[in-house]
Amino acid sequence: MQFDKEAILEICNKFSKNTLMETLKIEYVDAGEDFLTAKMPVNPSVHQPMGILHGGASVALAESVGSAASHIFIDTEKFIVKGLEISANHLKSKREGEVFATARIIHKGRTTHLWEIRIVDEDDNLISLCKMTNIVLPK
């Protein structure tokens, strides 16, 4: 099967409707054979009280892109994906602009997927580094 980046981005953005991803204005913007990237605006709607990007919003972005990445790399007629674990290290604060989360596969097993998710800003500064494990289950 040939990789179709535009179709994957369309599918990911479509299944974000009426979800937390839409609330956070997460948009899937790039995909490849082993990665998926989404962006999220940083503004007061995702700030914590100190006026910087809330760590929970960063983790929601990371989990969204990690889950979607597993989803696009399985046979969705036969399997579903659920998150098992996510961890995050927040390395730099961000007040405004955009952040980009890229999930890259570390391990793609029959029943588990392990992703590294790097969240960077427009200048490629590392904001958060996350790791996510998903389970692949029969429907």
N, C-alpha and C positions, 0 to 999 in steps of 0.2 A: 504494500500500500504506500502510495506517495504521500509525503508530508505536505499538508496544506495549511500554511501559517494563517492566512486570512480566514479560513473556515474555522480554525481552532479559536482565534480571537473572537469571532462572531458568536460562536457557541458559548464561550466563557462569559462574554459580556451579556448575552441573552439570559443565561441562567442566574445572573446577578440581580435581575429585576425583582423588586419587592422584597429585598433581603437586607441584611446588615451591610453587604457590599455596596448596595445602592445608597443607603443612608450615609456611609462614609465616603461616597463618591469614588470608589475604587473602580479603575478601568484597566482592563487587560490590554497591553500595548505591544508585546513582542512574544514570540514563541520560537522554539527551535526543537531539534531532535531530542534534546535532553534538558530543556529549561522552559520556564514560563515567567514572564515579567508583567507586573501590574504597577500602576501608579496611584497615588492618593494625595490630594491637596492637604497642605498643612495650614490651618487657619483656626480661629477660636473654637470651631465646632469639634475639633479633635485635641484641644489643649487640656492640660490639667490646670489647677488653680494658679500655678506659677507662670502661666502664659507660654508654656512649651509643649511640644508634642507629647501626648499621654502615652506611656508605655503600653497600656492596654490597646490603644488604637494601633500601635505598631505591631503588636502580637496579632490583633485581628487581621491586619493586612497580611502578615506572614502566614497565618493559618489559612486565609482565603486563597492565597496563591499556591501554597503547598497542597491543599486539598484539590484545587482545580487542576494542578499539574498531574496528580495521581489519576484524577478522573479522565483526563484526556489521553492517558497512556494505558488505559485498560479497555477491555471489551464491555461496554456499558449494557449490552444486552444480557450478559451473564453475571456481571459482578457489580458491587458497590464499594465505595471507599468511605472509611470512617477514620477520623484522627484518633490516635492512641496517646500521643505525647507531644508536647511542644515546650521548648525552652528558649529563652531569649536573654541576650546580654545587650543592654542599652549603653552605647559607647559615647554618643555625642548628642547634644540637645538640638532642637530645631524649632524655630518660632513661626516661620512662614515659608511659602514656596511649595515644593512638591517633594515627595519621597518615592523611590522606585524599589520594589521588592522583586528580586529574582530568585526563583527556586531552581536549584540544580540537583539532579539526582545523584545520590551517593551510592545507594543500593536499591536495585529494582528486582526484588524477589517475587516469587509466585504469590506470597501472602503478605509481605510487608514491603513498604517503600520508605526509604530514609532520604530526607531532603535537607540540604543546606540552603537557608534563605538569607540573603544579604540585602539589607535595606540601606540604600544610599540616597544622598540628595542630588540636586542638579549638578553639583560640582564633583560628584563621585566620592564625597566624604562618607565614610562608613558610619551610619547612625545606629544600627542594631544588627547583630548577628544571631540568627535563630537556627534551631534544628528541629525538625518535625518528623515523627514516625506515623505512618498511616497503615491501616490494615485493609487488605483486599478480601472481601467476603463474597461468597456466592449469593445471588439474589434469592 
